Amino acid sequence: MYLNVILTIFVVVQVATLVLIYKWWDKYGRKLFTSFTDMKKGFSDNPFVGPTSKGPNPFGNIPDMSQMMKQFESMTKNMGKK
């Protein structure tokens, strides 16, 4: 008797989990998967290819770190004055 109850509960939990996974996939998973595959198409296969490659170079326009830190310091000083 106890085994029947335990197995019934286990089957109900499995079915509920599968239904929730299907609903999540239908709502978010497909869009997430397509966005990752589109992003993968945008990058080149060789990470050492320079800016003359056919694909976009995500690391080509990195600003100078010292300028970024100066801007950050000036921003924090301006926030402290208010």
N, C-alpha and C positions, 0 to 999 in steps of 0.2 A: 504494500500500500504506500509506504513512504517513498519507495523508488518511483512509483508512478507519479506522485506529486512532484518530486524533485525533477524528473524528466520533463514533465509538463511545464514547469516553471522555466526550465532551461530552454525548451523549444520556444516558449513565448518570448523570452529575452532575446534569443537569436533572431526571431522574426522581426521583433521591434527594432533591433539594431540594424538589420538589413534594410528595413523601410526607412529609417532615419538616414542611413548612408545614402540610399537612393535619392531621397529628397534633398540632401545636402549637395550631392553631385549634380542634380538637375538645376538647383538654384545657383550654386557658386562654382562647382568643379569644372564645368565645361568652359566657362569664361576664363577661369584661372589657367586651365590647360592650354586654351587657344592663345592666351596672352603670352605664356611662356614659350610656346612654339613660335609665335611671331617674333618675340624678342630674340630667340635663338637664330632665326633667319637673318636678323639685322646685323649680327656680329660675324666677323670673318672666322674661318676655321683656324687660321694661324694667328696666335696672339702677338707674334713678333713682326707682323707686317706693318710697314710704316704708313704715313698718311697718304701715300700715293696709291693705296689699295682701292679696290672698287667699293668696298663696304665702308660704312661710317666708322670713324675711329673714336671711341668713347674717351680715350685718354689723351687726345691731341690738344685740348684747350684747358689744361689744368692751370689755374692761376698761381702766382707766386705765393708761397705760404707766409712769408714775412708781411706782405701787403694784407693778406687776410687777417693775420693776427693784429696788425695795427688797426684795421677797421673794427675788429671785435673789441679791442681795448677802448677805442673811441666810443663805440656803442654802449659799452658797460659804464663808461664815465658819464655819458649823457643820460642813461637810465638812473644813475645814482643821484643826479641833480634834481630830479622831479620830486 
